[in-house]
Each structure stands twice: as structure tokens, then as C-alpha cells.
Amino acid sequence: MTDPYNGSNATNVVEAHQWLADTIETLIDEGKFVEAMRALSRLRSVADDTPTRLFCYENLGVLAYRAGDVDEARQAFERAASLKSNELSAGDPGLLYALGHCAAAHGEWWRALLHYLTAFHNARDRVDEAEFMRTGAIAMQQLGFPDTALSMFLGALDRSPDNPWILESISHFYEGEGRWFEALDVQEALIDVLADGLPSASSRLADHAQVDRLIRRFISLWTIDRQAVEKRVHAITDRLRAEIGLVRDDDPGAPMADAGLMSLNLPAGLHLLVEQLAAHERNFLLLETAQSLWAQARHDRFDVHLTPYTLAGAIQAVCERLHWRQAASFDELAEIYGADADTIQAATRLIAGRYGVRFVPEHERYGGLDAAESRRLVQIQRAILYGVDVRELEGAVAMLGD
């Protein structure tokens, strides 16, 4: 390959910078990290404009992390984030994701969760959302919130079906919880995906979204071993046969209509809410949460002040976000319930705030976080649950119930 810094090519500095940048990207993708670091050092020595510095810090962070120097990686990513601070006050999602990995590598799971949730809030597409949710779920699991972690894993799979790295994470979760049948189901789905090969799975993801290069470089399970998955399936099957002696029945049984269940005469608004949530996967959890919120809201006469259909729309919005479903937009909810979209959004914020709906318990100080980080973690949870931009909550006067 011709060196653009030698001979006549040296006159085209812009093209030379781009050539070096492309070379660095290629070397990292090929796993040639020593050569990539040399090229990166050369680029830093010949260019000092802001875009080039940003590129250098991001890739220096990747290379340092790959080399096991997490502290240097974090420092590089923080420098890159500071250069981008004027572009996104809430943070660049790719860099937040990278910082989350650095925090996780040090066991700083609250800080990792803060980074992953903020990255999710600022994600540019569903595939990015799914990966931020997957890593956020791992943080939730490490912090001792398995129910929320599972909701996040399944929500990630909703957004990126047949994603092998999400399936692998879910299977490990089920194994850790001793939920062997669920683990087998997920692993069988994973084997089907792996039958096509990981390169093709990677291509499918890239075709459906502009997956950030940082994301693809940080997925630790990028090379999933199909033989290892199959071995785990056999081990779990043998364990079930030996310890439980149970033969699994794949017959789904009688449909709901033949089970003798009677339809209920529900209040106005609630019947439509139940109908909407019952159509979702994980409808039991959604309906359980909806029933609790509806009972509390009825006690406080919110159905009178907000109208039953506005209340129902707000509760659906809260339930879908709390359980990490792909939430209906407020315009979609307005069409379903025949209510005003802005009013439903305001009611969503009121209901979630009034009844303390949270992904994790709220503390003045989360483990290892300073006061400012703790406030940001509270804010980002509220922003996701309320369906608003986190910047709308910064410096705002607290609402009723907040």
C-alpha cells in the first residue's frame, strides 16, 4: 500500500489523514492491534484538529481496553466525551457505552448502569437500543435486580430478534437462576441462529441499523462457540433427566377460550387497557402492574380528574416502559384511547411520579456514585419512564409526586 506521506502524495493532507484513519479502522477490525497503535501514533503526530483528536481518543480507548489497560481506556474515552460535550449535553451513546464497559471491568456496576441507561436513552436506532439494554441488564443482574434484568434482556430481544449475543446473555441468565427449561428454549433458538454462522448474523444486524463501531468492538461474546452451546444443552438435559425425572410436554394445552374463563365487566377505560396489554408478550407482568396502578389511581380519583381513558393510556405507557417493551408512542396511545397525546404524556409523568414507579429503588447516594451521578441516575430513570428527554428534567421544578 502506498504511504500518502511519502513523495507527491504528501501534498494531499486531507486524503492522507483519511487514509490513516481508514487504515486504523481496518487494522482494529482485523485484530491487528499493535499495527493499529503505530498508525494511530502517526496520525496523532501529524494532525491536531478536533475531529482527528476525537477519532484518536476513541480508538486509543478501544486499543487500551483490548490491551487490558482499563484506566487508560477510560481516560481516553473521557477525553473524547469532553470534546463532544457541546454536541450532546446528555452524552454520546457510543462513548457512554464504552465508559460503561470500563466501569463494569472495575466492578463499578452502579456507574456502569448509569452509562448504559443514558446510552439507551440517546440511542439512534433499535439495534443500538437492544445492545445498551443487554449490557444494562447485566449491570442490573450484578446489582441484585434479577426481575428487572430479565425484563431488559427480553426487551432487548424484542428490538433485535434472533440477535445471538442477546440470546446468549439470556441463556446465561436463566442458567444462573436455575430456570432450566427456559434456558433450553433460548439455547435451542441460539443454535438455530448459529447454524447460519456469526458473520452472517453480524451482517444482518449491520444491514438493519447503523451499528456504532464502538459497539461492535466491545461485544465480549462476539465469537460465540456453537459447540459450547450444544454441550451446555446436553448437560442441562442430562441434569433434568437425572434430578427431576420429568418428561417435557410440548402440547400447549387447551386454548384460553376453552378453559371456562368468564369475561369480566370492567370499568370504562380499564377494559380497553386490559385488551391492549393482554396482546403483549409478558402480559401477566404488564397486567399485574396495570392493575396495581389502576387501583391506586382510582382510590385517588385520578380517573375522574384525568378521565378514565386518559388514565388508561398513561398506565399503558408506564407499564410498557417499566417492563422494557417497545412502548407505543403518545400519538398512538391517543388514537387508541381517544384522548389528547400531550395530556396522556403529562398523566404518565404524574402517575409514575406519584406512585414512585422506578426500575431500581431510589437512594440519595448509590454505591460508588457521587452526589451528581446519583442525581443523574434518578433523572435518567424518570426520563425513560416518563417518555421525555432527560434535558426536560434538568433544573425543572418538581411536579406533584416527584
VOKEBA-671587 format. One line per 8 residues: number of its first residue (from 0); their letters; for each residue x, y, z of C-alpha. Coordinates in steps of 0.2 Angstrom, whole numbers, plus 2048, in hexadecimal, padded with zeros to 3 digits. Example, Ala and Ser with C-alpha at 12.3 -4.5 7.8 and 13.67 -1.06 7.14 Angstrom:
! VOKEBA-671587
0 = AS = 83E,7EA,827; 844,7FB,824;
! end
This chain:
! VOKEBA-671587
0 = MTDPYNGS = 800,800,800; 807,811,7FB; 80B,81C,80A; 802,82D,807; 80F,836,811; 81D,832,805; 821,83A,7F4; 814,844,7EB;
8 = NATNVVEA = 805,83D,7F6; 80B,847,804; 803,857,7FD; 7F1,850,800; 7F1,851,812; 7DE,84E,814; 7DF,83E,80A; 7EE,839,814;
16 = HQWLADTI = 7E5,83B,824; 7D6,831,81D; 7E2,823,817; 7E9,822,828; 7D8,822,831; 7D2,814,825; 7E1,80A,828; 7DF,80B,83A;
24 = ETLIDEGK = 7CD,806,839; 7D2,7F7,82E; 7E0,7F1,839; 7D5,7F2,849; 7C7,7E8,840; 7D4,7DB,83B; 7DB,7DA,84D; 7EC,7E1,848;
32 = FVEAMRAL = 7ED,7EC,857; 800,7EF,858; 800,7F5,846; 7F0,7FF,849; 7F9,808,858; 808,80D,84D; 7FC,814,840; 7F3,81D,84D;
40 = SRLRSVAD = 803,825,855; 807,82B,843; 7F6,833,840; 7F7,83C,851; 809,843,84C; 803,84A,83C; 7F1,851,840; 7EA,85A,84F;
48 = DTPTRLFC = 7D9,860,849; 7CA,85C,854; 7C2,84E,849; 7D3,846,848; 7D6,847,85B; 7C5,840,85E; 7C9,831,852; 7D9,82E,85A;
56 = YENLGVLA = 7D3,82F,86C; 7C4,823,868; 7D0,816,85F; 7DD,818,86D; 7D0,813,879; 7CB,804,86F; 7DD,7FE,86D; 7E1,801,880;
64 = YRAGDVDE = 7D2,7F8,885; 7D7,7E9,87A; 7E8,7EA,881; 7E0,7E8,893; 7E5,7FA,898; 7D3,7FF,89E; 7D9,80F,8A7; 7E2,816,897;
72 = ARQAFERA = 7D3,811,88D; 7C7,81A,898; 7D2,82A,898; 7D2,829,885; 7BF,827,884; 7BD,836,890; 7C8,841,886; 7BD,83C,876;
80 = ASLKSNEL = 7AD,840,880; 7B4,851,885; 7B7,855,873; 7A5,851,86F; 79D,859,87E; 796,868,874; 78E,85C,868; 784,851,874;
88 = SAGDPGLL = 782,858,886; 77B,847,88B; 789,83D,883; 78E,834,873; 787,823,874; 796,81A,86D; 7A2,822,879; 796,81F,888;
96 = YALGHCAA = 795,80D,883; 7A8,80C,883; 7A9,814,894; 79C,808,89A; 7A8,7FA,896; 7B6,802,89E; 7AC,804,8AE; 7A6,7F2,8AD;
104 = AHGEWWRA = 7B8,7EC,8AB; 7BC,7F4,8BC; 7AC,7ED,8C4; 7A4,7FE,8C5; 793,7F8,8C0; 788,807,8C6; 793,812,8BB; 792,806,8AD;
112 = LLHYLTAF = 77F,806,8AE; 77F,819,8AE; 789,819,89D; 77F,80B,895; 76E,813,89A; 774,823,893; 77A,81B,883; 769,813,881;
120 = HNARDRVD = 760,823,883; 76B,82B,875; 76B,81C,86A; 769,81F,857; 760,80F,852; 759,7FF,859; 768,7F5,857; 773,801,861;
128 = EAEFMRTG = 765,801,86E; 765,7EE,86F; 778,7EE,872; 777,7FC,880; 768,7F2,888; 772,7E2,887; 781,7E9,891; 775,7F3,89C;
136 = AIAMQQLG = 76D,7E3,8A1; 77D,7DB,8A5; 781,7EA,8B1; 76F,7E8,8B8; 773,7D5,8BB; 783,7D9,8C4; 77B,7E6,8CF; 76E,7D9,8D5;
144 = FPDTALSM = 75E,7DE,8CA; 75B,7CD,8C1; 749,7D1,8BC; 74E,7E2,8B4; 75D,7DA,8AC; 752,7CD,8A4; 745,7DA,89E; 754,7E3,896;
152 = FLGALDRS = 75B,7D4,88E; 74A,7CF,886; 747,7E2,881; 758,7E1,878; 753,7D2,86F; 742,7DA,86A; 74C,7E8,861; 759,7DC,859;
160 = PDNPWILE = 751,7CB,857; 75D,7BC,853; 76C,7C7,85A; 778,7B9,85F; 781,7C3,86C; 770,7C8,875; 76B,7B6,874; 77B,7B0,87C;
168 = SISHFYEG = 779,7BD,88A; 768,7B7,88D; 76D,7A5,88E; 77A,7A9,89A; 76E,7B2,8A5; 762,7A4,8A5; 770,797,8A9; 775,7A3,8B8;
176 = EGRWFEAL = 763,7A3,8BE; 761,790,8BD; 753,792,8B0; 758,784,8A6; 74A,782,89A; 74B,794,895; 75D,792,893; 75B,784,887;
184 = DVQEALID = 74E,78D,87D; 75A,79C,87A; 769,791,877; 75F,788,869; 75B,798,861; 76D,79E,862; 773,78E,85A; 767,791,84C;
192 = VLADGLPS = 76E,7A2,849; 780,79C,84B; 77C,78F,83D; 77D,79E,831; 78E,7A3,838; 793,7B3,842; 799,7BD,833; 788,7BC,82B;
200 = ASSRLADH = 780,7C1,83B; 78C,7D0,83D; 787,7D5,82B; 775,7D4,82E; 776,7DF,83D; 781,7EB,833; 774,7EB,825; 766,7F0,830;
208 = AQVDRLIR = 76E,7FE,83A; 77E,809,83A; 786,7FF,848; 793,80A,851; 7A5,804,84E; 7A8,805,860; 79A,7FA,864; 7A0,7EC,858;
216 = RFISLWTI = 7B1,7ED,85F; 7AC,7EB,871; 7A0,7DD,870; 7AA,7D0,87B; 7A0,7C1,874; 7A3,7C6,862; 7AA,7B4,85E; 79C,7A9,866;
224 = DRQAVEKR = 7A2,796,866; 793,78C,85E; 79B,77C,865; 79C,783,877; 789,788,875; 785,776,870; 78F,76F,87E; 786,77A,88A;
232 = VHAITDRL = 775,774,883; 77A,762,885; 780,765,897; 770,76D,89C; 766,760,894; 76F,752,89D; 76D,75C,8AE; 75B,75D,8AB;
240 = RAEIGLVR = 759,74B,8A7; 763,745,8B6; 75D,751,8C4; 74B,755,8BE; 746,746,8B4; 73A,750,8AB; 735,74E,899; 731,75E,891;
248 = DDDPGAPM = 720,760,888; 720,76C,879; 70D,76C,878; 708,77E,87C; 6F8,777,883; 6E6,77D,881; 6E5,78F,87A; 6DF,79D,886;
256 = ADAGLMSL = 6CD,79D,87E; 6CB,78B,883; 6D1,78D,895; 6C0,792,89C; 6C5,7A4,8A0; 6B8,7B1,8A1; 6BA,7C3,89A; 6BA,7D0,8A7;
264 = NLPAGLHL = 6AF,7E0,8A7; 6BD,7ED,8A9; 6BC,800,8AB; 6BD,80C,89D; 6CF,80D,897; 6D5,7FE,8A0; 6CD,7F2,894; 6D6,7FA,886;
272 = LVEQLAAH = 6E7,7FA,890; 6E5,7E8,894; 6E1,7E4,882; 6F1,7ED,87C; 6FD,7E6,889; 6F6,7D4,887; 6FC,7D4,875; 70E,7D7,87B;
280 = ERNFLLLE = 71B,7C9,87F; 71E,7C9,892; 70C,7CF,894; 70B,7C8,8A5; 718,7D4,8AC; 710,7E2,8A2; 6FF,7DF,8A8; 705,7DD,8BA;
288 = TAQSLWAQ = 70D,7EE,8BA; 6FE,7F6,8B1; 6F2,7EF,8BE; 6FC,7F6,8CC; 6FE,807,8C5; 6EC,807,8C0; 6E6,803,8D1; 6F1,811,8D9;
296 = ARHDRFDV = 6EC,81E,8CC; 6D9,819,8CE; 6DB,81B,8E1; 6E3,82D,8DE; 6D4,830,8D2; 6E1,833,8C3; 6D4,82B,8B8; 6C8,839,8BB;
304 = HLTPYTLA = 6D5,847,8BA; 6DE,840,8AB; 6D0,836,8A3; 6D0,823,8A3; 6D7,822,891; 6E5,82F,894; 6EA,825,8A4; 6EA,814,89B;
312 = GAIQAVCE = 6F5,81B,88D; 701,822,89A; 702,811,8A4; 705,808,893; 714,814,890; 71B,811,8A1; 719,7FE,8A1; 721,7FC,890;
320 = RLHWRQAA = 730,807,895; 732,7FF,8A6; 732,7ED,89E; 73D,7F3,890; 731,7F0,882; 732,7F9,872; 726,807,878; 718,80E,86E;
328 = SFDELAEI = 71B,820,86A; 70F,82D,872; 707,831,861; 703,81E,860; 6FC,81E,871; 6F2,82D,86D; 6EA,824,85E; 6E7,814,868;
336 = YGADADTI = 6DF,81D,877; 6D7,82C,86E; 6E0,838,879; 6EC,846,877; 6FF,841,875; 706,84F,87F; 6FA,84B,88D; 6FE,839,88D;
344 = QAATRLIA = 711,83D,88E; 70E,849,89C; 703,83C,8A5; 711,82F,8A3; 71D,83A,8AC; 711,83D,8B9; 70C,82B,8BC; 71E,825,8BC;
352 = GRYGVRFV = 724,833,8C7; 715,832,8D3; 717,81F,8D6; 72A,81E,8D6; 72B,813,8C7; 73E,80F,8C5; 749,802,8BD; 754,802,8CD;
360 = PEHERYGG = 751,809,8DE; 755,81B,8E0; 763,820,8EB; 76C,831,8EF; 77C,828,8EB; 77E,818,8E1; 78D,80D,8E5; 79D,815,8DE;
368 = LDAAESRR = 794,824,8D6; 797,836,8DB; 788,842,8DF; 787,848,8CD; 788,837,8C5; 77A,831,8D1; 76F,83F,8CC; 772,83B,8B9;
376 = LVQIQRAI = 76E,829,8BC; 75D,82E,8C4; 75A,83A,8B6; 75E,82E,8A8; 752,821,8B0; 744,82E,8B0; 748,834,89F; 746,822,898;
384 = LYGVDVRE = 736,81F,8A2; 72E,82F,89E; 732,82E,88C; 73B,83F,88B; 74D,845,887; 757,846,897; 75C,858,893; 749,85C,897;
392 = LEGAVAML = 74C,856,8A9; 75C,860,8AC; 759,86F,8B7; 746,86D,8B5; 73B,870,8C4; 735,860,8CC; 723,85B,8C7; 716,853,8D3;
400 = GD = 71D,843,8D8; 72F,845,8D2;
! end
